Amino acid sequence: MNTASTDSVTDEFASNLQVCFEILLYLSSRLARLKPGETLAYTTSDPEAGDKIQSWCDERGYTLLESGTSEDGRQRFLIQK
């Protein structure tokens, strides 16, 4: 996994829930508070999150800067508004 400097992360959210409508709605509300160019780090234990998050970012106009597996085995995404 590529690792961004923690200085570049504006907000962070972690969940052990499967990526679903409610999680995506919550991510949208978190990103809505950010200024253009700021980033949100999202970590989840959902092994199928990769395709869901990439599609969701594409549909919403967000940039998925990084994605990968963290040392603890969870999926981590760095999303730019």
C-alpha positions in Angstrom: 0.0 0.0 0.0 1.2 3.5 -0.8 1.3 5.6 2.3 0.5 9.3 2.3 2.0 11.6 4.8 -0.4 11.9 7.7 0.0 15.7 7.3 -2.0 15.5 4.1 -5.0 13.8 5.7 -7.7 16.3 6.7 -10.2 13.9 8.2 -10.2 10.2 9.1 -13.0 7.6 9.5 -12.8 3.9 10.3 -15.5 1.3 10.3 -15.8 -2.5 10.7 -19.1 -2.4 8.8 -19.6 -3.7 5.3 -19.6 -0.8 2.8 -23.2 -0.1 2.1 -25.6 2.8 1.4 -25.4 4.2 5.0 -21.6 4.1 5.0 -21.4 5.9 1.6 -23.9 8.5 2.8 -21.8 9.1 5.9 -18.6 9.4 3.8 -20.4 11.9 1.6 -21.3 14.0 4.7 -17.7 13.9 5.9 -16.4 14.9 2.5 -19.0 17.7 2.2 -17.3 19.4 5.2 -13.9 19.4 3.5 -12.6 22.1 1.1 -11.6 21.1 -2.4 -8.2 19.4 -2.4 -8.5 18.2 1.2 -8.5 14.5 1.9 -10.3 11.8 3.9 -8.7 8.6 5.0 -11.2 5.8 5.3 -10.4 2.4 6.8 -12.7 -0.6 6.7 -12.6 -4.3 7.4 -14.8 -5.0 4.4 -12.7 -7.1 2.0 -14.9 -6.1 -1.0 -14.7 -2.4 -0.4 -12.1 -1.7 -3.1 -14.4 -1.9 -6.1 -17.3 -0.2 -4.2 -15.2 2.8 -3.1 -13.5 3.3 -6.5 -16.9 3.3 -8.3 -18.4 5.6 -5.7 -15.5 8.1 -6.1 -15.9 8.0 -9.9 -19.6 8.6 -9.7 -19.2 11.5 -7.2 -16.3 13.2 -8.7 -13.9 12.5 -5.9 -10.3 11.3 -6.5 -9.1 8.1 -5.0 -5.5 8.9 -4.3 -4.5 5.7 -2.7 -5.9 2.3 -1.7 -4.5 -0.8 -0.2 -4.3 -3.1 2.7 -3.0 -1.8 6.0 -0.7 -3.8 8.3 -3.7 -5.0 10.3 -5.3 -6.4 7.1 -8.0 -3.8 6.8 -8.6 -1.8 3.5 -7.5 1.8 3.6 -8.5 4.5 1.1 -7.3 8.1 0.7 -10.1 10.1 -0.9 -9.6 13.7 -2.2 -12.5 16.1 -2.5 
